């Protein structure tokens, strides 16, 4: 099975080519390439690289990223598009930036891109589900012609929302059945599930879902994944096995095997993992992730 990592933090820290070289040396040959980051408001979206680059600049930039990836032996298997908070997502610049991310995914010769469903106001558990579902259905339908034109498939990810006490609660697509609703309406050619293991571990306390159970429910619709560990309270994005007892990795392995999952074992680990290591130990940290990836693959 193909072992992959998300690139955002490493690329910022080491640059594109050095990041790819370290990945390859560690035995990681696939990437979840970060096209953009989180944006809290409309002004941030307007200042994002995704929005400010023209289509021509987008094509030129990502052709260069693809060239470097090819030279270093890395395949970009999935990307992560711009994401933000409501109401930033309502500004026209957000959709324009997302379209440019779809174009970038195509330039990278990549089929899958994670595009977050928007966490609409008040979408805790199943409250205001109809309004939120309609909002995201409109967004995905708006993007569909571009997905068809550039042969890109959206990975729909389960999300969470923090309440007034900063407690993480279920939100849009926290239940796998909601992801399947979107796929049923929009079609499986350009929409699939990207299961975020940590998100489900957090929201499952409210929905009753487990990561393994969600894998089994999504079945063949789960084409890509975000694998990471959480402490049960925060969205830590740490390496698996960091917080014993919060996730049943034996059941997760069994579920992936049962559905014949054929995508990458993709680790979406972040600062909670990498920030613990000085630069000189990052290659060893990557080898550790690769070893976990091989274990899950078996």
N, C-alpha and C positions, 0 to 999 in steps of 0.2 A: 504494500500500500504506500501511497505517496505522502511524505511528511512535509509539512508546510508551516510557516509562521507569518503572522501579521508584521508589516514592515515599519509602520509609522514612527515609533520611537527610535528604532535602530538607525533608520535612514537619517533622521534629524541629528543623531549623535555622531554617526560615522561617515555619512555620505553614501550615495547609492552604490558605487562600485565596491567600496570596502565592505559594506554590509553584505552584498551578494557574495563576495569572496569568503567572508566568514561563514555565511550560511552553507556554502558549498563544501568548505573544509570540514564543517561539523556533520555533514551527511544530510543536509536539508536542501532539497533541490527544487522546491516549489514555494511560491509566495502568495500571500494575501496582500496585495499591494494597496496601500492607503492613498487614495486620490485626494482626500481632504480630511478635515477634522470637524469637531463639534463647534457650532456657532450659536451663541446665546440669544442674538437679536438680529434684526434686519440690517443694521449698520455693519455688523460683523460679516454677514453674508455678502454685502456689497463690496467689502474689502477682501474677500476671500480670493485666493489664487484661481480657483475654479471659475469664479464669475469674471474676474478682471482680465483673464487671458481670452483673446479672441479664439474663434474656431481654428484659424490657421496656426496661431501660437500653440494651441492645445495639441494639434496634430504634430507639429514640429517637436514639441517638448517630449511627448510620449513615444515618438519614434526613437528619440535618443535614449529614453529609459529602456525601451525594448532592445535596442542595439546593445546596451551595456549588459542587460540580463542574458541575452544570447551569448555574448562573449564570455560571461562568467558561468554559463551552464545552468541558469535558473529559469524555470518556467513559471510565468505568472498565471496561476490557476483561477484566482478570483480577485476582485477588487472591492474596495469599500468606498462608497460615494459620500458626498457631503451629507451631514445631518445636523439638525438644529432643533431649537425649541419653538413651540407655538407661542406667539404668532409669527415668528421670524419665517416660518415655512410658508406663510401666506404671501410673502412679497414675491413679485414676478422674478426677481433675481435668483431666488432659490430654485425655481424650476429651470431657469436658464442654466444655472450652474450644474444642476443634475443632468441635464441633457449633454453638456460638455463632458461630464464624467462618463456618460454612456459612450460617447465618441471615443474618449480616452481608452475605455475598456476594449473597444474594437481595435484600436491602434495597437494595443498590447497583445493582440491575438488571443484574447481572453473571452470566455463565454459567459462567466458569472460575475454579477456585481451585487453587493448587498446594498439595498436602498431601504433605510428604516421606514416603517410605517410611522406616521406622525402621532405623537402622544397629545391628543386633543384635550382641551380643558375638561376637568372633572371625570376623566376616564379611569376611575378606580374600579377594580374588579369588573363587573358588567354594567356599572352605572354609565349612562350615556353612550352605550355601545352603538346604538343605531346611528347617532350623529357622527361618532368617530369612524364607524365602518364606512358610512357614505362619503366622508371626507377623504379617506384613504383610497377608496374605490375610484373616486374622481381623479385623484393624483395618479394612480397607477394606469387608469385609462388614458389620461393625458400623455403619459410616457410611452404607451404601447406602440404607437407608430414609429417612434425612434428606436425602440427595442427591436422591432421588426426590421427596420432599415439597417441597423448595425449588428444584427444577430447577437443580441445580448439577452440573457435571462436574469431576472431579478431574484435574488434570494431574500425572502421575507423573513425578518428576524423577530422573535418574541421580545417585547419591551416591558419595562417597569416604570412606575411613577412613585415618587416619594410624597408622603402625606405631610401635613403641617408639622408633624413631629419628626420629620426626616426618616420615617420608617418606610422601607421599600415595600410597595404593594403591587399586585397584579394590575396590568393595564392592557393596552392594545396588543393583541396576538399572544398574550401570556398563556392562553390555552391553545394547544395545537389544532383544535377543531376550527378556530377562527382563521388560522393560516390556510387550512384546507378549504375553507369557504372562499377565500380570495382566489385560490388556484382553480377551484371549480368554476368560478364565474369568469375569470380572466384567461384561463387556458394554461395548460402545463408546458406549452412550447416556450413561453417567455416568462413564466413564474414558477418558482420552486420554494422549498423551505430551506432556510439557513438556521439550524437550531443552535442557539447560544446556550451552552450547557450551564454556565454560571447564572444567567438570567433565570432559567427554569429552576435552578436550585434555590434561588431567592424567592421567586413568586410561587413556587410549588407549595410553600407553607400555607398559602391562602387558597390555592386552587385544588390541592390534593394531588398534583402531578409530580412525577419523578422524572429525572432525565431519561432513564431507560424506558419508562412508560411513554414519554413523548416520542422517543425514537421509534418505538413500535407503532404508535398511532400514525406518525408521518410516513413511515414505510418508504416506498420508492420515491416519494416526493421530496425526501431529504437528500439534496444533492451536494450541499456544502455545509460546513460547520464552523462554529467558533468554540473551541475547546479551551476552558480555563477553570480555575478553582476559585471559590469564594468562601469567606469565613462564616456565611450565614446571615451576616448583617449588612455588609457593604459589597459593592460590585468591584472586588479587588483586582480581578484579572491576573491572578497568580498562576503558578505552575501546578498541574495536578499533584495530588498527594500532599499539598502544603498544609491543609487544614483537615486532619484526620476526622472522619465521621460525618463530614458535611455532604459528601457525595459517594454513592456506591459505584465505584469504578469497575468492580467485577460484573455488576448488572449492566453497566454501560457497555462494556466489552461484549457481553452476551447479546445485547440488543442490536448493536452494530452488526454483529455476525448474523443474527436472525434475519435482518432486512437486506443482507448482502450489500451493505454500504460500500460503494466503489469510489467515492470522492477522496479528497485529501484528508489526512489527519492534521488539521490546521489549528495551531495554537494561537489564540488571541490573548497573549499575555502582555502586560504593560509595566508601568513603573513599579508596581508592588513587587515585581520580579527583578527587572533589569536594574533598578536604582540601587539594589543591594550590592551590586558588583562594580568594582572599578573597571576601567576600560580593558585592562590586561586580562581580566577574567571572563569577559563576555564570550570569547570563543569557547571556554569551558562550560559556561552557562548554556550556550546553544547546543553543545554536545549532550548536555543533560536532557534538554528538551527532545533531542533526536532519539535518545535512548528510551524516553517515555513513549515517544511516537512509535518506535519499533515494538515496544511492549503492547501498546493498544492494537497495533496492526496484527499481531499474532493471535 
